[in-house]
Amino acid sequence: MANHKSAKKAIRSSAKKRLLNRYQHTTTRNLVKKLRTTTDHAMAVELFKKVSSALDKLAKRNVIHKNKASNSKSKLARFVNKLAPAQATA
């Protein structure tokens, strides 16, 4: 148990931060799952914007590593591009 006033406050604030980080992390994971299951290209493009923004925020706040965010965004971008309708060549 903490003995100093500042240590007790640090425990309280870190617990709050932990809860917020867990909430944001799970929310982002759910968005990624939703994007992965979609088959509509237009919907995927819209979801990709939200997901990439959420991943960047997590990386900025050190919830996840910046390289993990980049790798995830890259893989999801490739997924979205594969959903693009085939263009007819003339």
Gaussian input, Z-matrix of N, CA and C with variables (Angstrom, degrees):
# hf/3-21g

backbone

0 1
 N
 C     1     B1
 C     2     B2     1     A1
 N     3     B3     2     A2     1     D1
 C     4     B4     3     A3     2     D2
 C     5     B5     4     A4     3     D3
 N     6     B6     5     A5     4     D4
 C     7     B7     6     A6     5     D5
 C     8     B8     7     A7     6     D6
 N     9     B9     8     A8     7     D7
 C    10    B10     9     A9     8     D8
 C    11    B11    10    A10     9     D9
 N    12    B12    11    A11    10    D10
 C    13    B13    12    A12    11    D11
 C    14    B14    13    A13    12    D12
 N    15    B15    14    A14    13    D13
 C    16    B16    15    A15    14    D14
 C    17    B17    16    A16    15    D15
 N    18    B18    17    A17    16    D16
 C    19    B19    18    A18    17    D17
 C    20    B20    19    A19    18    D18
 N    21    B21    20    A20    19    D19
 C    22    B22    21    A21    20    D20
 C    23    B23    22    A22    21    D21
 N    24    B24    23    A23    22    D22
 C    25    B25    24    A24    23    D23
 C    26    B26    25    A25    24    D24
 N    27    B27    26    A26    25    D25
 C    28    B28    27    A27    26    D26
 C    29    B29    28    A28    27    D27
 N    30    B30    29    A29    28    D28
 C    31    B31    30    A30    29    D29
 C    32    B32    31    A31    30    D30
 N    33    B33    32    A32    31    D31
 C    34    B34    33    A33    32    D32
 C    35    B35    34    A34    33    D33
 N    36    B36    35    A35    34    D34
 C    37    B37    36    A36    35    D35
 C    38    B38    37    A37    36    D36
 N    39    B39    38    A38    37    D37
 C    40    B40    39    A39    38    D38
 C    41    B41    40    A40    39    D39
 N    42    B42    41    A41    40    D40
 C    43    B43    42    A42    41    D41
 C    44    B44    43    A43    42    D42
 N    45    B45    44    A44    43    D43
 C    46    B46    45    A45    44    D44
 C    47    B47    46    A46    45    D45
 N    48    B48    47    A47    46    D46
 C    49    B49    48    A48    47    D47
 C    50    B50    49    A49    48    D48
 N    51    B51    50    A50    49    D49
 C    52    B52    51    A51    50    D50
 C    53    B53    52    A52    51    D51
 N    54    B54    53    A53    52    D52
 C    55    B55    54    A54    53    D53
 C    56    B56    55    A55    54    D54
 N    57    B57    56    A56    55    D55
 C    58    B58    57    A57    56    D56
 C    59    B59    58    A58    57    D57
 N    60    B60    59    A59    58    D58
 C    61    B61    60    A60    59    D59
 C    62    B62    61    A61    60    D60
 N    63    B63    62    A62    61    D61
 C    64    B64    63    A63    62    D62
 C    65    B65    64    A64    63    D63
 N    66    B66    65    A65    64    D64
 C    67    B67    66    A66    65    D65
 C    68    B68    67    A67    66    D66
 N    69    B69    68    A68    67    D67
 C    70    B70    69    A69    68    D68
 C    71    B71    70    A70    69    D69
 N    72    B72    71    A71    70    D70
 C    73    B73    72    A72    71    D71
 C    74    B74    73    A73    72    D72
 N    75    B75    74    A74    73    D73
 C    76    B76    75    A75    74    D74
 C    77    B77    76    A76    75    D75
 N    78    B78    77    A77    76    D76
 C    79    B79    78    A78    77    D77
 C    80    B80    79    A79    78    D78
 N    81    B81    80    A80    79    D79
 C    82    B82    81    A81    80    D80
 C    83    B83    82    A82    81    D81
 N    84    B84    83    A83    82    D82
 C    85    B85    84    A84    83    D83
 C    86    B86    85    A85    84    D84
 N    87    B87    86    A86    85    D85
 C    88    B88    87    A87    86    D86
 C    89    B89    88    A88    87    D87
 N    90    B90    89    A89    88    D88
 C    91    B91    90    A90    89    D89
 C    92    B92    91    A91    90    D90
 N    93    B93    92    A92    91    D91
 C    94    B94    93    A93    92    D92
 C    95    B95    94    A94    93    D93
 N    96    B96    95    A95    94    D94
 C    97    B97    96    A96    95    D95
 C    98    B98    97    A97    96    D96
 N    99    B99    98    A98    97    D97
 C   100   B100    99    A99    98    D98
 C   101   B101   100   A100    99    D99
 N   102   B102   101   A101   100   D100
 C   103   B103   102   A102   101   D101
 C   104   B104   103   A103   102   D102
 N   105   B105   104   A104   103   D103
 C   106   B106   105   A105   104   D104
 C   107   B107   106   A106   105   D105
 N   108   B108   107   A107   106   D106
 C   109   B109   108   A108   107   D107
 C   110   B110   109   A109   108   D108
 N   111   B111   110   A110   109   D109
 C   112   B112   111   A111   110   D110
 C   113   B113   112   A112   111   D111
 N   114   B114   113   A113   112   D112
 C   115   B115   114   A114   113   D113
 C   116   B116   115   A115   114   D114
 N   117   B117   116   A116   115   D115
 C   118   B118   117   A117   116   D116
 C   119   B119   118   A118   117   D117
 N   120   B120   119   A119   118   D118
 C   121   B121   120   A120   119   D119
 C   122   B122   121   A121   120   D120
 N   123   B123   122   A122   121   D121
 C   124   B124   123   A123   122   D122
 C   125   B125   124   A124   123   D123
 N   126   B126   125   A125   124   D124
 C   127   B127   126   A126   125   D125
 C   128   B128   127   A127   126   D126
 N   129   B129   128   A128   127   D127
 C   130   B130   129   A129   128   D128
 C   131   B131   130   A130   129   D129
 N   132   B132   131   A131   130   D130
 C   133   B133   132   A132   131   D131
 C   134   B134   133   A133   132   D132
 N   135   B135   134   A134   133   D133
 C   136   B136   135   A135   134   D134
 C   137   B137   136   A136   135   D135
 N   138   B138   137   A137   136   D136
 C   139   B139   138   A138   137   D137
 C   140   B140   139   A139   138   D138
 N   141   B141   140   A140   139   D139
 C   142   B142   141   A141   140   D140
 C   143   B143   142   A142   141   D141
 N   144   B144   143   A143   142   D142
 C   145   B145   144   A144   143   D143
 C   146   B146   145   A145   144   D144
 N   147   B147   146   A146   145   D145
 C   148   B148   147   A147   146   D146
 C   149   B149   148   A148   147   D147
 N   150   B150   149   A149   148   D148
 C   151   B151   150   A150   149   D149
 C   152   B152   151   A151   150   D150
 N   153   B153   152   A152   151   D151
 C   154   B154   153   A153   152   D152
 C   155   B155   154   A154   153   D153
 N   156   B156   155   A155   154   D154
 C   157   B157   156   A156   155   D155
 C   158   B158   157   A157   156   D156
 N   159   B159   158   A158   157   D157
 C   160   B160   159   A159   158   D158
 C   161   B161   160   A160   159   D159
 N   162   B162   161   A161   160   D160
 C   163   B163   162   A162   161   D161
 C   164   B164   163   A163   162   D162
 N   165   B165   164   A164   163   D163
 C   166   B166   165   A165   164   D164
 C   167   B167   166   A166   165   D165
 N   168   B168   167   A167   166   D166
 C   169   B169   168   A168   167   D167
 C   170   B170   169   A169   168   D168
 N   171   B171   170   A170   169   D169
 C   172   B172   171   A171   170   D170
 C   173   B173   172   A172   171   D171
 N   174   B174   173   A173   172   D172
 C   175   B175   174   A174   173   D173
 C   176   B176   175   A175   174   D174
 N   177   B177   176   A176   175   D175
 C   178   B178   177   A177   176   D176
 C   179   B179   178   A178   177   D177
 N   180   B180   179   A179   178   D178
 C   181   B181   180   A180   179   D179
 C   182   B182   181   A181   180   D180
 N   183   B183   182   A182   181   D181
 C   184   B184   183   A183   182   D182
 C   185   B185   184   A184   183   D183
 N   186   B186   185   A185   184   D184
 C   187   B187   186   A186   185   D185
 C   188   B188   187   A187   186   D186
 N   189   B189   188   A188   187   D187
 C   190   B190   189   A189   188   D188
 C   191   B191   190   A190   189   D189
 N   192   B192   191   A191   190   D190
 C   193   B193   192   A192   191   D191
 C   194   B194   193   A193   192   D192
 N   195   B195   194   A194   193   D193
 C   196   B196   195   A195   194   D194
 C   197   B197   196   A196   195   D195
 N   198   B198   197   A197   196   D196
 C   199   B199   198   A198   197   D197
 C   200   B200   199   A199   198   D198
 N   201   B201   200   A200   199   D199
 C   202   B202   201   A201   200   D200
 C   203   B203   202   A202   201   D201
 N   204   B204   203   A203   202   D202
 C   205   B205   204   A204   203   D203
 C   206   B206   205   A205   204   D204
 N   207   B207   206   A206   205   D205
 C   208   B208   207   A207   206   D206
 C   209   B209   208   A208   207   D207
 N   210   B210   209   A209   208   D208
 C   211   B211   210   A210   209   D209
 C   212   B212   211   A211   210   D210
 N   213   B213   212   A212   211   D211
 C   214   B214   213   A213   212   D212
 C   215   B215   214   A214   213   D213
 N   216   B216   215   A215   214   D214
 C   217   B217   216   A216   215   D215
 C   218   B218   217   A217   216   D216
 N   219   B219   218   A218   217   D217
 C   220   B220   219   A219   218   D218
 C   221   B221   220   A220   219   D219
 N   222   B222   221   A221   220   D220
 C   223   B223   222   A222   221   D221
 C   224   B224   223   A223   222   D222
 N   225   B225   224   A224   223   D223
 C   226   B226   225   A225   224   D224
 C   227   B227   226   A226   225   D225
 N   228   B228   227   A227   226   D226
 C   229   B229   228   A228   227   D227
 C   230   B230   229   A229   228   D228
 N   231   B231   230   A230   229   D229
 C   232   B232   231   A231   230   D230
 C   233   B233   232   A232   231   D231
 N   234   B234   233   A233   232   D232
 C   235   B235   234   A234   233   D233
 C   236   B236   235   A235   234   D234
 N   237   B237   236   A236   235   D235
 C   238   B238   237   A237   236   D236
 C   239   B239   238   A238   237   D237
 N   240   B240   239   A239   238   D238
 C   241   B241   240   A240   239   D239
 C   242   B242   241   A241   240   D240
 N   243   B243   242   A242   241   D241
 C   244   B244   243   A243   242   D242
 C   245   B245   244   A244   243   D243
 N   246   B246   245   A245   244   D244
 C   247   B247   246   A246   245   D245
 C   248   B248   247   A247   246   D246
 N   249   B249   248   A248   247   D247
 C   250   B250   249   A249   248   D248
 C   251   B251   250   A250   249   D249
 N   252   B252   251   A251   250   D250
 C   253   B253   252   A252   251   D251
 C   254   B254   253   A253   252   D252
 N   255   B255   254   A254   253   D253
 C   256   B256   255   A255   254   D254
 C   257   B257   256   A256   255   D255
 N   258   B258   257   A257   256   D256
 C   259   B259   258   A258   257   D257
 C   260   B260   259   A259   258   D258
 N   261   B261   260   A260   259   D259
 C   262   B262   261   A261   260   D260
 C   263   B263   262   A262   261   D261
 N   264   B264   263   A263   262   D262
 C   265   B265   264   A264   263   D263
 C   266   B266   265   A265   264   D264
 N   267   B267   266   A266   265   D265
 C   268   B268   267   A267   266   D266
 C   269   B269   268   A268   267   D267

   B1=1.4547
   B2=1.5275
   B3=1.3147
   B4=1.4644
   B5=1.5227
   B6=1.3301
   B7=1.4600
   B8=1.5193
   B9=1.3130
   B10=1.4533
   B11=1.5248
   B12=1.3084
   B13=1.4628
   B14=1.5228
   B15=1.3255
   B16=1.4615
   B17=1.5252
   B18=1.3318
   B19=1.4647
   B20=1.5272
   B21=1.3305
   B22=1.4690
   B23=1.5230
   B24=1.3209
   B25=1.4599
   B26=1.5220
   B27=1.3334
   B28=1.4602
   B29=1.5240
   B30=1.3190
   B31=1.4645
   B32=1.5204
   B33=1.3408
   B34=1.4695
   B35=1.5179
   B36=1.3346
   B37=1.4718
   B38=1.5187
   B39=1.3319
   B40=1.4638
   B41=1.5285
   B42=1.3206
   B43=1.4608
   B44=1.5291
   B45=1.3301
   B46=1.4682
   B47=1.5276
   B48=1.3383
   B49=1.4605
   B50=1.5185
   B51=1.3408
   B52=1.4547
   B53=1.5276
   B54=1.3354
   B55=1.4647
   B56=1.5300
   B57=1.3226
   B58=1.4536
   B59=1.5252
   B60=1.3403
   B61=1.4624
   B62=1.5192
   B63=1.3349
   B64=1.4661
   B65=1.5278
   B66=1.3323
   B67=1.4634
   B68=1.5225
   B69=1.3252
   B70=1.4626
   B71=1.5288
   B72=1.3166
   B73=1.4591
   B74=1.5284
   B75=1.3304
   B76=1.4601
   B77=1.5198
   B78=1.3285
   B79=1.4609
   B80=1.5213
   B81=1.3224
   B82=1.4589
   B83=1.5199
   B84=1.3296
   B85=1.4691
   B86=1.5211
   B87=1.3354
   B88=1.4617
   B89=1.5186
   B90=1.3416
   B91=1.4585
   B92=1.5254
   B93=1.3277
   B94=1.4618
   B95=1.5245
   B96=1.3347
   B97=1.4643
   B98=1.5276
   B99=1.3283
   B100=1.4612
   B101=1.5243
   B102=1.3300
   B103=1.4599
   B104=1.5210
   B105=1.3260
   B106=1.4668
   B107=1.5226
   B108=1.3337
   B109=1.4621
   B110=1.5217
   B111=1.3187
   B112=1.4582
   B113=1.5314
   B114=1.3241
   B115=1.4666
   B116=1.5187
   B117=1.3132
   B118=1.4606
   B119=1.5277
   B120=1.3294
   B121=1.4619
   B122=1.5263
   B123=1.3264
   B124=1.4672
   B125=1.5315
   B126=1.3152
   B127=1.4663
   B128=1.5285
   B129=1.3221
   B130=1.4594
   B131=1.5282
   B132=1.3231
   B133=1.4671
   B134=1.5199
   B135=1.3290
   B136=1.4607
   B137=1.5356
   B138=1.3286
   B139=1.4589
   B140=1.5168
   B141=1.3313
   B142=1.4616
   B143=1.5175
   B144=1.3383
   B145=1.4586
   B146=1.5310
   B147=1.3381
   B148=1.4634
   B149=1.5206
   B150=1.3386
   B151=1.4611
   B152=1.5258
   B153=1.3281
   B154=1.4579
   B155=1.5295
   B156=1.3247
   B157=1.4533
   B158=1.5270
   B159=1.3235
   B160=1.4648
   B161=1.5245
   B162=1.3319
   B163=1.4650
   B164=1.5263
   B165=1.3258
   B166=1.4645
   B167=1.5253
   B168=1.3311
   B169=1.4585
   B170=1.5231
   B171=1.3365
   B172=1.4570
   B173=1.5225
   B174=1.3201
   B175=1.4601
   B176=1.5258
   B177=1.3231
   B178=1.4629
   B179=1.5298
   B180=1.3317
   B181=1.4641
   B182=1.5289
   B183=1.3235
   B184=1.4658
   B185=1.5188
   B186=1.3254
   B187=1.4563
   B188=1.5260
   B189=1.3456
   B190=1.4528
   B191=1.5211
   B192=1.3089
   B193=1.4581
   B194=1.5202
   B195=1.3226
   B196=1.4663
   B197=1.5266
   B198=1.3401
   B199=1.4661
   B200=1.5203
   B201=1.3165
   B202=1.4661
   B203=1.5174
   B204=1.3197
   B205=1.4632
   B206=1.5277
   B207=1.3293
   B208=1.4580
   B209=1.5185
   B210=1.3351
   B211=1.4649
   B212=1.5203
   B213=1.3120
   B214=1.4651
   B215=1.5235
   B216=1.3411
   B217=1.4624
   B218=1.5172
   B219=1.3237
   B220=1.4532
   B221=1.5285
   B222=1.3219
   B223=1.4679
   B224=1.5207
   B225=1.3358
   B226=1.4593
   B227=1.5268
   B228=1.3301
   B229=1.4699
   B230=1.5286
   B231=1.3285
   B232=1.4666
   B233=1.5232
   B234=1.3282
   B235=1.4592
   B236=1.5251
   B237=1.3326
   B238=1.4676
   B239=1.5315
   B240=1.3239
   B241=1.4599
   B242=1.5244
   B243=1.3260
   B244=1.4631
   B245=1.5169
   B246=1.3468
   B247=1.4571
   B248=1.5183
   B249=1.3303
   B250=1.4693
   B251=1.5308
   B252=1.3267
   B253=1.4677
   B254=1.5234
   B255=1.3196
   B256=1.4648
   B257=1.5262
   B258=1.3357
   B259=1.4611
   B260=1.5172
   B261=1.3192
   B262=1.4632
   B263=1.5257
   B264=1.3274
   B265=1.4639
   B266=1.5113
   B267=1.3276
   B268=1.4653
   B269=1.4947
   A1=109.18
   A2=115.45
   A3=120.71
   A4=110.70
   A5=115.66
   A6=121.11
   A7=113.06
   A8=117.34
   A9=120.53
   A10=111.15
   A11=114.14
   A12=120.39
   A13=110.90
   A14=117.00
   A15=120.48
   A16=111.42
   A17=117.54
   A18=120.95
   A19=110.41
   A20=116.02
   A21=119.57
   A22=110.51
   A23=116.14
   A24=120.19
   A25=110.37
   A26=117.42
   A27=120.94
   A28=110.75
   A29=116.81
   A30=120.87
   A31=110.48
   A32=116.64
   A33=120.55
   A34=111.37
   A35=116.21
   A36=119.13
   A37=111.24
   A38=117.86
   A39=119.16
   A40=110.66
   A41=117.66
   A42=120.72
   A43=110.07
   A44=116.79
   A45=120.39
   A46=110.83
   A47=115.30
   A48=119.91
   A49=111.07
   A50=116.57
   A51=121.26
   A52=110.45
   A53=116.47
   A54=120.23
   A55=111.00
   A56=116.89
   A57=120.56
   A58=110.95
   A59=116.83
   A60=120.43
   A61=111.52
   A62=117.01
   A63=120.75
   A64=110.34
   A65=117.32
   A66=121.20
   A67=110.49
   A68=116.80
   A69=120.26
   A70=111.42
   A71=116.95
   A72=121.06
   A73=110.92
   A74=117.44
   A75=119.87
   A76=110.93
   A77=117.37
   A78=120.43
   A79=110.62
   A80=116.74
   A81=120.82
   A82=110.49
   A83=117.46
   A84=119.92
   A85=110.94
   A86=117.21
   A87=120.61
   A88=111.03
   A89=117.56
   A90=120.24
   A91=110.91
   A92=116.83
   A93=120.68
   A94=109.74
   A95=117.18
   A96=120.94
   A97=110.66
   A98=115.87
   A99=120.28
   A100=110.46
   A101=116.75
   A102=121.13
   A103=110.82
   A104=117.03
   A105=121.42
   A106=112.13
   A107=118.10
   A108=120.59
   A109=113.26
   A110=117.77
   A111=119.58
   A112=110.43
   A113=115.16
   A114=120.65
   A115=112.12
   A116=117.41
   A117=121.92
   A118=109.92
   A119=116.72
   A120=120.97
   A121=111.86
   A122=117.17
   A123=120.38
   A124=111.00
   A125=115.72
   A126=120.25
   A127=110.00
   A128=116.55
   A129=121.09
   A130=110.84
   A131=117.41
   A132=120.56
   A133=110.56
   A134=116.46
   A135=120.55
   A136=110.76
   A137=116.12
   A138=119.55
   A139=111.75
   A140=116.70
   A141=120.54
   A142=111.42
   A143=116.77
   A144=120.31
   A145=110.47
   A146=116.21
   A147=120.47
   A148=111.49
   A149=115.33
   A150=119.85
   A151=110.78
   A152=117.05
   A153=119.17
   A154=110.88
   A155=116.64
   A156=120.44
   A157=110.64
   A158=116.68
   A159=120.55
   A160=111.02
   A161=116.95
   A162=120.49
   A163=110.81
   A164=116.34
   A165=119.66
   A166=111.41
   A167=116.55
   A168=119.99
   A169=111.28
   A170=116.33
   A171=119.55
   A172=110.78
   A173=116.54
   A174=120.14
   A175=110.55
   A176=116.54
   A177=120.62
   A178=111.09
   A179=115.76
   A180=120.56
   A181=112.42
   A182=116.86
   A183=123.20
   A184=113.30
   A185=117.66
   A186=120.41
   A187=108.16
   A188=116.07
   A189=121.43
   A190=107.89
   A191=116.59
   A192=121.04
   A193=109.75
   A194=117.07
   A195=120.39
   A196=111.47
   A197=117.84
   A198=119.56
   A199=111.69
   A200=117.21
   A201=120.57
   A202=110.11
   A203=116.63
   A204=120.58
   A205=109.91
   A206=117.37
   A207=121.05
   A208=111.51
   A209=115.89
   A210=119.41
   A211=111.24
   A212=117.12
   A213=120.95
   A214=110.74
   A215=116.35
   A216=120.07
   A217=111.25
   A218=116.96
   A219=121.47
   A220=111.06
   A221=115.88
   A222=119.94
   A223=111.31
   A224=116.21
   A225=119.57
   A226=111.46
   A227=117.06
   A228=120.26
   A229=110.21
   A230=115.63
   A231=119.06
   A232=110.61
   A233=116.24
   A234=120.81
   A235=111.12
   A236=116.28
   A237=120.81
   A238=110.07
   A239=117.11
   A240=120.26
   A241=111.94
   A242=117.67
   A243=120.06
   A244=111.33
   A245=116.40
   A246=120.17
   A247=112.37
   A248=117.48
   A249=121.35
   A250=109.21
   A251=116.48
   A252=119.34
   A253=110.94
   A254=115.17
   A255=120.57
   A256=109.20
   A257=115.46
   A258=119.98
   A259=109.83
   A260=115.19
   A261=120.40
   A262=109.38
   A263=116.19
   A264=120.06
   A265=109.11
   A266=115.43
   A267=119.66
   A268=111.92
   D1=142.94
   D2=-179.39
   D3=-70.50
   D4=142.59
   D5=-178.42
   D6=-103.17
   D7=-25.89
   D8=-176.08
   D9=-100.65
   D10=153.28
   D11=-179.14
   D12=-60.82
   D13=-42.30
   D14=-178.82
   D15=-67.28
   D16=-33.86
   D17=178.77
   D18=-68.55
   D19=-37.31
   D20=177.59
   D21=-65.67
   D22=-40.91
   D23=178.16
   D24=-65.62
   D25=-39.30
   D26=179.16
   D27=-62.25
   D28=-38.44
   D29=177.67
   D30=-63.85
   D31=-44.42
   D32=179.36
   D33=-62.60
   D34=-47.80
   D35=-175.52
   D36=-69.44
   D37=-36.46
   D38=179.41
   D39=-68.50
   D40=-32.38
   D41=177.31
   D42=-66.24
   D43=-41.44
   D44=177.70
   D45=-63.09
   D46=-45.29
   D47=-179.76
   D48=-62.92
   D49=-39.37
   D50=-179.66
   D51=-61.93
   D52=-43.86
   D53=179.28
   D54=-63.20
   D55=-43.73
   D56=-179.85
   D57=-64.82
   D58=-43.41
   D59=178.71
   D60=-62.27
   D61=-42.18
   D62=179.29
   D63=-63.58
   D64=-42.37
   D65=179.21
   D66=-61.21
   D67=-48.64
   D68=-178.70
   D69=-65.23
   D70=-37.73
   D71=-179.44
   D72=-66.51
   D73=-45.38
   D74=179.96
   D75=-68.08
   D76=-36.85
   D77=177.71
   D78=-61.84
   D79=-42.71
   D80=179.08
   D81=-66.41
   D82=-41.56
   D83=178.21
   D84=-61.08
   D85=-39.45
   D86=178.30
   D87=-65.87
   D88=-37.91
   D89=176.56
   D90=-63.75
   D91=-40.04
   D92=179.27
   D93=-63.65
   D94=-43.44
   D95=178.73
   D96=-61.93
   D97=-40.95
   D98=179.52
   D99=-63.72
   D100=-40.78
   D101=177.71
   D102=-65.01
   D103=-42.48
   D104=-179.00
   D105=-62.90
   D106=-30.76
   D107=-176.20
   D108=-88.96
   D109=-11.63
   D110=-178.15
   D111=-74.90
   D112=149.68
   D113=178.26
   D114=-118.26
   D115=-9.03
   D116=-179.84
   D117=-89.12
   D118=127.45
   D119=-175.81
   D120=-65.46
   D121=-44.73
   D122=-178.14
   D123=-62.35
   D124=-42.10
   D125=178.27
   D126=-65.81
   D127=-39.54
   D128=-179.31
   D129=-64.07
   D130=-38.60
   D131=179.42
   D132=-63.36
   D133=-43.52
   D134=179.34
   D135=-65.06
   D136=-44.50
   D137=179.26
   D138=-65.24
   D139=-35.59
   D140=-179.42
   D141=-61.58
   D142=-37.82
   D143=177.69
   D144=-60.67
   D145=-45.19
   D146=-179.94
   D147=-65.75
   D148=-43.25
   D149=-177.23
   D150=-66.03
   D151=-44.40
   D152=-178.15
   D153=-65.54
   D154=-36.62
   D155=176.48
   D156=-64.50
   D157=-43.43
   D158=-179.99
   D159=-64.99
   D160=-40.60
   D161=178.82
   D162=-64.27
   D163=-40.67
   D164=178.31
   D165=-63.23
   D166=-39.81
   D167=179.07
   D168=-65.00
   D169=-40.64
   D170=178.49
   D171=-64.07
   D172=-39.28
   D173=179.75
   D174=-68.74
   D175=-39.16
   D176=-179.82
   D177=-63.25
   D178=-35.63
   D179=-177.98
   D180=-91.92
   D181=9.90
   D182=178.45
   D183=59.72
   D184=30.51
   D185=172.93
   D186=-79.33
   D187=-39.91
   D188=172.06
   D189=-125.88
   D190=163.09
   D191=179.99
   D192=-73.87
   D193=148.35
   D194=-177.11
   D195=-64.07
   D196=-32.41
   D197=178.19
   D198=-70.40
   D199=-34.14
   D200=176.02
   D201=-64.18
   D202=-40.65
   D203=177.75
   D204=-63.41
   D205=-43.62
   D206=179.95
   D207=-64.14
   D208=-44.61
   D209=179.73
   D210=-63.00
   D211=-42.37
   D212=179.62
   D213=-63.58
   D214=-45.20
   D215=179.64
   D216=-62.28
   D217=-39.15
   D218=179.89
   D219=-63.69
   D220=-47.36
   D221=-179.87
   D222=-63.80
   D223=-40.84
   D224=179.96
   D225=-68.55
   D226=-34.82
   D227=177.57
   D228=-64.71
   D229=-41.13
   D230=177.39
   D231=-63.02
   D232=-40.10
   D233=178.39
   D234=-61.98
   D235=-44.92
   D236=-178.94
   D237=-65.15
   D238=-40.17
   D239=-179.65
   D240=-67.07
   D241=-30.94
   D242=177.40
   D243=-69.81
   D244=-25.52
   D245=178.52
   D246=-75.78
   D247=-13.70
   D248=-176.11
   D249=-59.00
   D250=138.54
   D251=179.03
   D252=-64.06
   D253=145.25
   D254=179.73
   D255=-67.96
   D256=128.64
   D257=-179.82
   D258=-88.75
   D259=136.96
   D260=179.81
   D261=-76.90
   D262=132.05
   D263=177.26
   D264=-95.45
   D265=143.20
   D266=-176.37
   D267=-91.58

